[in-house]
């Protein structure tokens, strides 16, 4: 692993954050700065925390801490997707995104377990 770009969790989270960003542009104008802004920040936070944690990979506990932040942001993104689904289901379909973020959450959990058990500092 030469870079954070080699991590599957990074690549998946980045792709999903771009999808979420584009999806929010279809929300009503008043939601662009409410729910839209919240979900854009939480989805991008996943990727940012993976990158920052990787930058601290020399310090195992820091790496794990930022991966846990990424997982928390993943959960937050799912909550925002559920809000959008329940309040704007006639405008945007988010079921596939919810499933993709659930899958990402599982991958993050697995990677956290891997780092906890196998990471050498």
N, C-alpha and C positions, 0 to 999 in steps of 0.2 A: 504494500500500500504506500504509494508515493505522495498521494494528495487526498484531500477530502473528496475530490471529484471521483475517486475510485470507490467511494462508499455507495452502495445501492440506496441506502436511506437518504443520502444527500440528493442523488439523482431523482428519486421518486418524489421527495418533498419539493424540490425545485419545480419539477414538471407540474405537480399539483397546485403549487402556489401561483404559477402562471395561469392555469385553468381557472382557479378561483378568482383571480384578478379580472380576467376576461368575463367570467360569469357575472360578477358584481356590476359590470357596466350595463347589464340588461335590467337591473333593478330600477324601480321608480326613482326619480331624481332625489326625493327626500331621503331615500335610503342610501344613496351614495355616500353620505357623510355620517350616517348612523350605523346601521348593521353592516353596510358595505365596507366602511372604513375599519370597523372592528375585525371583520373576518379577513380582510386583506392583511392587517397587521399580524393577527395570530397565525395565519398560514405562512407568512414570510418569516415569522419568528422561529418556526420549526427549523427551516433551512439555516437561518443565521446562527442558532444555537448549536447545530451540528458542526458548522464551520468553526465557531469560536471554541467549542470543546475540542475539536481536532487540533486546533492551534495550541491547545494546552495538553496534548496527549502525553507529553512527558510526565505529567503529574496525573496519575491515574484517577485520583479522587476528583480533581477538577474536571477531567474528561467526563466522568460519570455524572457529575453535577449538571453539566451543560446538556448531556443527553437526557437527563431527567427533565430539565427545563423544556427541551424539545418535545418530549412526550407529553408534558403538561399543555404545551401550546397545541399539540395535535388534538388532545381532548377538548380544548377550548374551541378549536376550529370546528369540531364535530357538533358542539353545542350551537354555534352560530349557524351552521348548515341546517340543523334541525329547526332553529327559529325561522330561517328563510323558507324552509320547506313548509312549515306550518302557517306562515303569514303570506307567502307569495307563491304558493304552489301552482297557480294559474300562469305565472310568468316564467319561472325557471324550474328546471328539473335538476334536483341535486342528489337523487338516490345513488347514482354512480359515484359521485364525489364522496358521499358518506361512506360507502363501501370501501372506496380507495383509501380514505383516511383511517378506517378501522384496520385495514390491512397494514398500512404504514405504522399504526400504533403497535401492532403485533411485531413488526420488524424492528421497531425501536426497542421494544421489550427484549427481544432476542439478542439484539446487539448490546444492550446494557448488561444482560446476563453474561454474554461472551467477554466483555471488557472486565467485568467484576471477577470472573474466574480465570481468565487467560492473559490479561494484559500485563506485559512486563514494563516496568518503568526504568 
